[in-house]
Amino acid sequence: MGRKGQLPPIFTDIEVEYTLFPKNNNTRSNRNFKEDEHVLLNIGSTTTGSVIPKIEENILVFDLIKPVCSDVGERIAISKKINNHWRLIGHGVIKGGVEIEPSYE
């Protein structure tokens, strides 16, 4: 916890402009995202699971399993389960999301 107004916003959902890494032997197939797919995100020092409820052209919306305290514009890493292993397949930048207010009681 930090002082009220001193920390970045806390998000439960985030919108990310993403870029996939070039294909390699480990991630050659199954690289495209699908709605309701589970992915792993590294945001700052936090790793959290998420579900993709909505896909746009180069924007993904992630419904986070646990809320994340992060700034808009922060870079994230995106991993996907391929052949029962988590593979780093891309990165992105947070463009916005659904914010919540923490309880200071």
N, C-alpha and C positions, 0 to 999 in steps of 0.2 A: 504494500500500500504506500501511497505517496500523499502529499498534501493536496487538498482539493484544488483543482485547476492547474496543477503542476505537471501532470502526466498526460501522455497522448490519449486519444479516445479509445474506448474499449468497444470492440466489434464482435457481433455474433454472426454476421454474414459479411463477406467482403466481395467487391468486384475487382477483378484483376485483369490488366492488359498483359497477355502472355506471349511468350516466344518458345517454340520447341527447339531443342538441340538437334543438330544434324543426325540422321539415322546412323546407327552402328549395328554390329551383329547382335547385341543383346536386346536392342529395342526395335528391331527392324519391323516387326509386326505389332498390331494392336496399339498403335500410338495415338489414334484419334480418341477424343473424349466423347462420352455419352452422358445423357442426362441420367441422374440418380446413380452415377458411378462414384465409388469411394476412392479418394486420393489422400496422400499425405503431404502436408505443407510444413515448411520450415520458415517461420516468421521471426526474425531476430534470433533470440535464444530459445524460442518455443517451438516444439513440434506438436502438431495437432492433426487429427483426422478430420476429414470433411466430406461432404456430399455435394455433387454438382446438380443444383436444381434447374439451372438455366444456362444455355450456351448461346452466345452471339458470335459475330464474325471473328473478332480477335479479343473478345472479353469473355471471361468465365466468371460466374457467380458461385461462390463457395458458401455452403451452410456449415459453419464450424462446429465441431463436437464440443470444444470448450472455448470460451471467449478469449480474445487476444487483445492486448494493449499495444497499439502500433500507430505510427503516423501514416497519413496518406502520402504516397510517394515512396514508401519503403519497399525495398526489393525482397522477393520471396523465392524459395525453391519449391518446385513441384515434382513429386515422385508418384509413380503409378505402379501397381502390382502387375508384373509381367512374369509369367512362368513361376508363380508362387514366390517371387522375390521383389522387394521394393527397388525400383530403378529410377534414378534421377533423370527426368526426361525434358525438363524445361525450367524456365524462370519467369518471373513477372513483376509487375509494379502495382501496388494497391492504388486504386482510383477512387475508392469510396466504400460505403457499406452501411449496415444497420448498426447504429451506436446504442449503447446502454449506459445508464448512469450507475456508478457504484454506490453502495450503501455505506455511509460514513458513520453509522451508529455504533 
